[in-house]
Structure formats: structure tokens, C-alpha cells
Amino acid sequence: MTDIRRLLAENMKIHRKSLGLSQAKFAEKIDTASNYIALIETGKRFPTPQMIERIALALKIDTPDLFSVEKPKSLVLKGIHKQIITELDQILTNLQDEAGE
């Protein structure tokens, strides 16, 4: 897969997931087939310029962001937040287990 295809595939997937959209729901949102979304996200197909614009619009990002090598800070922070919550849940579970013994 070429770098531009890989960037598009990764960024599209990251942004789609950050909006909580499945491939099917995203495809519906941009009026295309879900298997086409899967093909783009695996780098097997490359969309037309018009489709790239529709994708960016649906993802609520600027079109160049689909080809950025830097991950958006908001998504990085969201990942860190999720990790902290997971670790806190584990700590609380351990404390409850210890208190119950």
C-alpha cells in the first residue's frame, strides 16, 4: 500500500471510530456502500476527489487532515482519557475485592 493510501486508510478509520460510526453507518451517511468503505480503509481502493471531500465533511474535518501524518491532539487525549478510566476501574475493582475479603 502506498503511503498516501495508508494515511487515508488510517486517518479515515481513526476519525470514523472517534465519531462512534460503524463502516455501515458511515457509508450510509455519505451515500455509498459499506464494502467500499472497507476497501478504502484497507487501502485496496482510492476514492475520487469528490468522495474524499464527502468523507471529510461527514467526519467533520478538513480534507487535508485525511492525509496528515500527525494524529489530532483531541484523539490522542481521548485515548489517554480512556486508558485512565480503564486503570481507575481496575484499581476500584481491586479495592472492592480487598475490602470484601
N, C-alpha and C positions, 0 to 999 in steps of 0.2 A: 504494500500500500504506500502511495506517495505521501510525503509529509503533509501536503495540503488536504488530502483526503483524510489522513489520520487526525489532523487538527479539527477538521469539520466534524468528523465522527465523534471524537471525544467531547468536544465542546457542546455539540448538539445534545448528546446524551446527558451530560452534566446539567445543562440548563433545563432540559426537559424534566429530569428527575427532581431538580430543585423546585419545580412547579408542581410536583406530585402527579405528573401526567404519565400514563402508560403510553406505549407506542400507538396503541389503537385510539386512545383518546386524543393524542396529539395529531395523529393522521386525520381524524375527524375534524379537528379544529382548523387544519389547513387544507381540507378537502382533497385528500389523497388516500391511497391505500396503506394500511399498516405494514404490509410486507415491503413497500417502497421505503418507509422509514427505517425498517430493519436493514435493508440493503445499504442505505446511506450510512447508518451507524456502524456497519461492519466494513465500510469502505469499498463495497462492491459496486456501488453506483454513485455518481456525482450529479447533483441537481443542477438544473438550469439557473441562470442568474435570477429569473423571476421567482423560482421556487426558493432560492436562498433568501430572497427578500421576504417572502411569505413566512419562512421558517423563523427568521429573526424577529419579525413582527409578532408572531404567535408566542415566541419565547420572551418577548418584551426586552429585547436587547438590540444594540446597534449591529448592523450587518458585519462590520469588521471584527466584532467580538467572537463571531463564529470561527475565526481563523487566528485568534490570539494564542500565543504560547503561554501567557500568564493567566493563571486562574483568578477569577474575580475574588476580591477580598471578602465579599459578603458570603460567598460559597465556602471559602476556607474557614471563616469564622463559624459558619453554620456547622461544618464538620467538627470543629473543636468543641462547640457547644454540645453537639450530640454525644461526643466522646465523654465530656464532663458529666453529663446527665447519666450516661451508662455507668460510669465509675461510681457516682454517688449512689445510684440504685444498688450497686453491688455492695458498697460499704453499709448502706442501711439494712440490706438483707442479712449481711454478716452480723451486724449488731443485734438484729432481732433474733437471729439464730442463737447467739451467745446469751442473750437475755432469757431465752426460753429454756435453756439448759439447766 
